[in-house]
Amino acid sequence: MSKRFPPIPEFVEPYPDESCYSILCRCAVRAPMSTSRFCREMFTKQRFLSYYLWQPFHAEEMNRWFDDTPERIQKYLLKHSCVSYRYPFLSKICQEDFEDWSAGEELSAGTYQRLTLKLGCRAWKKRSLYYCPECVRVDRRNYGETYWHMIPQLPGVFVCPVHGVPLEQSSLTQKASSWMDLYPADYWLSDTEARKETISYDELRLATDSKWMMENGWNTEIKMHSLLEGLTTWQFEQAEAQTRRFTSQRNAKNETIYHILLANIKGKSIADFMIQHEIMEN
């Protein structure tokens, strides 16, 4: 364990579908110190909110948080970052790198940088954090506080797949970058009524499929031939054009949402084209 860092403050128990950023926010307000000091002790450099929102943190940082316990690190990575959402569409090399990392192996600086870039969301076009008013209400009833959920931040998701209501865009932008830009959702969001709007079937299906990938992507692999079979050139172009509405990724075909849209164009769920493997939960 690194000797350059002092012991970390108490690490809070994550809630279901809670983002990395939200966990840090709740940890910061519970720490017996200023937010700026908390950030200095947790990290070595200043980063944009979008980095904290999704990307798994450096192994050195995570080892301190979880007492060098690989099982706890892997559980955190799979349930509170976008690893599961993106995993089936990573290259085989990146998948192996992730498996080594989550098992507690140290990666070279170059390998770590390549992996976190693949697992990050810099290309996604949402510029603010989104939330579901109904989730806010349920969170406060069940936990006494609300938090920043992951699924509303996914590209193309503008409907809550749980409550079937439109998501709201918060005023908290992903360009927040100062040491003190840790804003817990419970401080930032007020109780509001969900908008009464008609939700299209396509919007809800995209949100539901995105939620499925977040929950199941880690232990699945895609049946690519089955997904692509029978699609026309126009349908491929349609999926690519829709993907570019939500991401600035140079190669749209590397994005999970592209494959979800292809499945939806065929009138099916992405789950219909995935092979699930039995993996023991830690």
C-alpha positions in Angstrom: 0.0 0.0 0.0 1.3 3.5 -0.9 2.9 5.5 1.9 2.3 8.8 0.2 -1.4 9.0 1.2 -2.8 9.4 4.7 -5.6 7.0 5.8 -8.9 7.6 3.9 -12.1 8.8 5.6 -14.9 6.3 6.2 -16.1 4.8 2.9 -19.9 4.8 2.7 -21.8 1.8 1.6 -23.0 2.3 -2.0 -26.7 2.3 -2.8 -28.2 0.4 -5.8 -27.3 2.0 -9.2 -25.2 4.7 -7.4 -22.5 6.3 -9.5 -18.9 6.7 -8.5 -19.3 10.4 -8.2 -22.3 10.1 -5.9 -20.4 7.7 -3.6 -17.6 10.3 -3.3 -20.0 13.1 -2.6 -21.7 11.2 0.2 -18.3 10.1 1.6 -17.1 13.8 1.5 -20.0 15.2 3.5 -19.4 12.5 6.2 -15.7 13.1 6.4 -14.6 15.2 9.4 -12.7 17.7 7.2 -13.3 20.2 4.5 -14.2 19.1 1.0 -11.0 20.5 -0.5 -8.9 18.5 2.1 -11.0 15.4 1.4 -10.2 15.6 -2.3 -6.5 16.2 -1.7 -6.4 13.1 0.5 -8.4 10.9 -1.9 -6.7 11.8 -5.1 -3.5 13.1 -6.5 -4.8 15.5 -9.1 -7.8 17.6 -10.1 -10.2 16.0 -12.6 -13.5 16.8 -14.3 -16.7 15.5 -12.8 -17.2 13.2 -15.8 -14.0 11.4 -14.8 -15.4 10.7 -11.3 -18.9 9.9 -12.6 -18.0 6.7 -14.4 -14.4 5.7 -14.6 -13.1 3.2 -12.1 -10.4 4.9 -10.1 -6.7 4.1 -10.0 -5.9 0.8 -8.4 -3.7 2.4 -5.8 -6.6 4.6 -4.7 -9.1 1.7 -4.7 -6.7 -0.6 -2.8 -6.7 1.9 0.1 -10.5 2.2 0.1 -11.1 -1.6 0.1 -8.2 -2.8 2.2 -6.5 -4.5 -0.8 -9.5 -7.0 -1.1 -9.9 -7.9 -4.8 -13.5 -9.2 -4.3 -14.7 -5.9 -2.9 -12.9 -4.0 -5.6 -14.5 -6.1 -8.4 -17.9 -5.8 -6.9 -17.5 -2.0 -6.8 -16.3 -1.8 -10.3 -19.1 -3.9 -11.7 -22.0 -2.3 -9.8 -20.9 1.4 -9.6 -19.1 2.2 -12.8 -19.9 1.7 -16.5 -17.7 -1.5 -16.8 -20.7 -3.8 -17.1 -22.4 -1.6 -19.7 -19.3 -1.5 -21.9 -17.6 -4.8 -21.2 -19.1 -7.1 -24.0 -17.9 -4.5 -26.6 -14.3 -4.1 -25.4 -11.5 -5.7 -27.2 -10.3 -9.1 -25.9 -7.1 -7.4 -24.7 -9.0 -4.8 -22.7 -11.3 -7.5 -21.2 -8.2 -9.4 -20.0 -6.6 -6.2 -18.7 -9.8 -5.4 -16.7 -10.0 -9.0 -15.3 -6.3 -8.7 -14.2 -6.9 -5.3 -12.6 -10.1 -6.3 -10.8 -8.2 -9.4 -9.4 -5.7 -7.1 -7.7 -2.9 -7.1 -10.3 -1.0 -3.9 -10.9 -1.2 -2.5 -14.4 1.5 -0.5 -16.2 0.7 3.2 -16.5 0.1 2.8 -20.3 -2.2 -0.2 -19.8 -4.2 1.6 -17.1 -4.6 4.7 -19.2 -5.8 2.7 -22.2 -8.3 0.8 -20.1 -9.8 3.8 -18.3 -10.2 5.6 -21.6 -12.1 2.6 -23.0 -14.3 2.5 -19.8 -14.8 6.3 -19.6 -17.6 8.4 -21.1 -15.7 11.4 -22.5 -17.5 11.0 -25.8 -21.0 10.9 -24.4 -22.9 14.1 -25.2 -24.8 14.6 -21.9 -23.3 17.7 -20.4 -25.2 17.7 -17.1 -26.3 15.1 -14.6 -29.9 13.7 -15.1 -32.3 12.3 -12.5 -35.7 10.8 -12.2 -38.1 12.8 -9.8 -39.8 9.5 -8.8 -36.5 7.9 -7.9 -35.7 11.0 -5.8 -38.9 10.5 -3.9 -38.4 6.7 -3.4 -34.8 7.2 -2.3 -35.7 9.6 0.4 -38.5 7.4 1.6 -36.3 4.3 1.6 -32.8 5.7 2.6 -33.5 9.1 4.1 -31.5 10.7 1.2 -31.3 10.6 -2.5 -28.2 10.1 -4.7 -26.9 10.4 -8.3 -28.0 7.3 -10.2 -26.0 5.8 -13.0 -28.6 4.8 -15.5 -29.9 8.4 -16.1 -26.4 9.4 -17.2 -26.2 6.8 -20.0 -26.2 8.0 -23.6 -29.7 8.1 -25.2 -31.5 7.5 -21.9 -34.0 10.2 -21.3 -36.7 8.1 -19.6 -36.6 6.3 -16.3 -36.8 2.6 -17.1 -38.2 1.9 -13.6 -40.9 4.5 -13.4 -41.5 5.2 -17.0 -41.4 9.0 -16.6 -39.2 11.6 -18.3 -35.8 12.3 -16.7 -35.0 15.8 -15.6 -31.7 17.7 -16.4 -30.0 19.1 -13.4 -28.0 22.3 -13.4 -24.9 20.4 -12.3 -22.7 20.3 -15.4 -20.0 17.7 -16.1 -17.5 20.4 -16.6 -17.4 21.1 -12.8 -13.7 20.7 -12.1 -12.6 22.5 -8.9 -11.5 20.6 -5.9 -14.7 21.5 -4.1 -17.1 20.4 -6.9 -18.6 17.5 -5.0 -22.3 18.1 -4.8 -24.5 15.3 -3.2 -27.8 14.9 -5.0 -29.6 15.2 -1.7 -28.3 18.8 -1.3 -28.8 19.6 -5.0 -32.2 18.2 -5.8 -35.6 19.2 -4.5 -38.8 17.2 -4.6 -40.6 17.8 -7.9 -43.5 16.2 -9.7 -42.7 14.1 -12.7 -43.8 15.7 -16.0 -47.0 14.3 -17.5 -45.7 13.4 -21.0 -46.4 10.6 -23.3 -43.4 8.3 -23.4 -42.7 6.6 -26.8 -42.2 2.8 -26.9 -38.8 3.3 -28.5 -37.6 5.7 -25.7 -38.7 3.3 -23.0 -37.2 0.3 -24.8 -33.8 2.0 -25.2 -33.8 2.9 -21.5 -34.8 -0.6 -20.5 -32.1 -2.2 -22.6 -29.5 0.2 -21.3 -30.5 -0.8 -17.7 -30.3 -4.5 -18.7 -26.7 -4.0 -20.0 -25.7 -2.2 -16.8 -26.9 -5.1 -14.7 -25.9 -8.0 -16.9 -23.1 -6.9 -19.4 -20.3 -8.3 -17.3 -21.3 -11.9 -17.5 -22.5 -11.9 -21.2 -21.0 -12.0 -24.7 -22.8 -10.9 -27.8 -24.0 -13.2 -30.6 -22.7 -10.7 -33.2 -23.7 -12.8 -36.3 -27.2 -13.2 -35.0 -27.5 -9.5 -34.3 -26.2 -8.4 -37.8 -28.0 -11.0 -39.8 -30.7 -9.7 -42.1 -30.0 -6.0 -41.5 -29.9 -3.7 -44.6 -27.2 -1.1 -45.3 -29.9 1.6 -44.6 -30.6 0.1 -41.1 -26.9 0.1 -40.2 -26.7 3.7 -41.3 -29.8 4.5 -39.3 -28.3 3.0 -36.1 -25.0 4.8 -36.7 -26.7 8.2 -37.2 -28.8 7.7 -34.1 -25.7 6.8 -32.1 -24.0 10.0 -33.2 -26.8 12.0 -31.7 -25.7 10.7 -28.3 -21.9 10.3 -28.6 -19.0 12.0 -30.3 -17.1 8.7 -30.5 -15.2 8.6 -33.8 -16.2 5.0 -34.4 -19.9 4.7 -33.4 -19.7 0.9 -33.8 -17.6 0.7 -30.6 -20.5 2.1 -28.5 -22.9 -0.1 -26.6 -25.8 2.0 -27.6 -25.1 1.3 -31.3 -25.7 -2.4 -30.7 -28.8 -1.8 -28.6 -30.2 0.3 -31.4 -29.5 -2.5 -34.0 -31.4 -4.9 -31.8 -34.3 -2.4 -31.4 -34.4 -1.9 -35.2 -34.9 -5.7 -35.5 -37.8 -5.3 -33.0 -36.0 -7.1 -30.2 -34.3 -6.5 -27.0 -30.5 -6.5 -26.7 -30.9 -9.4 -24.2 -32.1 -11.6 -27.2 -28.6 -11.3 -28.7 -26.5 -11.9 -25.6 -25.2 -15.2 -24.1 -25.3 -15.2 -20.3 -22.7 -17.1 -18.3 -23.1 -18.2 -14.8 -20.6 -16.2 -12.6 -20.6 -16.5 -8.9 -21.4 -13.2 -7.2 -18.9 -12.0 -4.6 
